[in-house]
Amino acid sequence: MAIMKMNTVGGFARASATIERKLESHVDHVRLPESVRKSRVLIVGGAGVAGRNTAAALSKFCPDLHIVIAGRNREKGGRVVATLGDNSEFAQVDIEDVKSLHTAMTDVDVVVHAAGPFEYADCNVLEAAIQTKTAYIDVCDHEGHSRRAKSYKNKAMAAGVPAITNGGFNPGVSNLMAAMLVDDAKSESRGRPEKLRFNYFTAGSGGTGPGVLGTTFYLMADEAVTYHKGAKVKSKPYTDMLNTDFGEGIGKQEVFLLNVPEVASAHEVFGVPNISARFGTAPFFWNWTLSAMIKILPTEILKNKNIVQMLVQLSYPMIRAVDVISGQNASIKVDLQFSDGYNSSAIFSHKRLSEAAGTATAAFVIAVLEGSTKPGVWYPEEPEGIAVEARETLLRRASYGATEFLISKSFCRRKEMNATTNMWDMLMKRA
């Protein structure tokens, strides 16, 4: 859909257009190459919310894959296996036990690390993947852990192991949305990328487990990293509120600064001088609660694992109870601005964060199996992580079940009157 306007002011013409493109997803089964059609996929943390939703999505997309649910609790893992059918099994794994990791990765093609929180975790799973020459994906949402994972890049390259850190929904899909906007803008704009903004919204728990809530509490203890004119800036978390429109079904929501890994990785990969990320939730009083926690509780308390676990145990049942009212919607909006007036944005919304995360992680697994990732440890937005030509396919798969997946572009440039027609013609061709 294209909406265009032409205005003339003082001998100059201002040509503008808004072009919207919906990425439709009708993915059901994915036809993998014969050589990988029956691959074995190990999901560490497979009995958790992220793990079991990833397993369910993989089973739907690629029924011939053999899925191994790995974890410490055989009873919980067995229940997940029972939902997947005969092409699955359980493996007893403790990520602190290197031997159990090596044993579980025997004859496995891809390992998915979904056993968060990642804040204070080491890289045992990645190390085992490199040593056993097993492709690797994690759903890490903590900048410190992703940096530690990136330090294994040379080892993974030497072993011929493709690995992605920060895969999943956000980060993951959000990184690729930004990559698509930047790539499109560079081909259509004559300016420089000036500002990139990640915006996230989740209603209530989003259907996720206690681990994600724990991660949120941990993030309340981290200063929010942003970039301003190329310089790294640290701000108090959950401040600098913006009112962001997440589009149909979700509308305008208040979002606040939060420290997430895609800010640093996007700055490193794209070189955009101004980058920030914000998060908001609903009902509104959850935002008030998070803001109050930061003001009242010392940082040391929010970094204490035992205290955070206690806070999670106390608050998680209440949040799930309120989900009945708030729903479990989740949305990503990425905004990009260029120096010449070119602006673009992308919105991805889903009725339930837990399902969106599982489907997104499954899409990353399929991309790795298809050979879209080179040996080494990569962020999703790096071309070695997910090849440029494979990005849109991955996003289409990830958007299975989404309520909205929209890319919009607006052009607004001042031109001499005699050049206005050329601009108009160009916009019509793009539309």
Secondary structure as UniProt FT lines:
FT   STRAND          2..9
FT   TURN            10..11
FT   STRAND          12..22
FT   HELIX           34..36
FT   TURN            37..38
FT   STRAND          40..44
FT   TURN            45..47
FT   HELIX           49..61
FT   TURN            63..64
FT   STRAND          66..71
FT   HELIX           74..84
FT   STRAND          88..92
FT   TURN            95..96
FT   HELIX           98..104
FT   TURN            105..107
FT   STRAND          110..113
FT   TURN            119..120
FT   HELIX           124..131
FT   TURN            132..133
FT   STRAND          135..138
FT   HELIX           143..150
FT   TURN            151..152
FT   HELIX           153..159
FT   STRAND          162..164
FT   HELIX           169..173
FT   HELIX           174..188
FT   STRAND          193..203
FT   TURN            204..207
FT   HELIX           210..219
FT   TURN            220..221
FT   STRAND          224..228
FT   TURN            229..230
FT   STRAND          231..235
FT   TURN            237..238
FT   STRAND          242..245
FT   TURN            248..250
FT   STRAND          252..257
FT   HELIX           261..270
FT   STRAND          274..282
FT   HELIX           284..296
FT   HELIX           299..302
FT   HELIX           305..326
FT   STRAND          330..338
FT   TURN            339..340
FT   STRAND          343..350
FT   HELIX           353..369
FT   TURN            370..371
FT   STRAND          375..378
FT   TURN            380..381
FT   TURN            383..385
FT   HELIX           388..390
FT   HELIX           391..398
FT   TURN            399..401
FT   STRAND          404..416
FT   HELIX           417..419
FT   HELIX           420..430
//
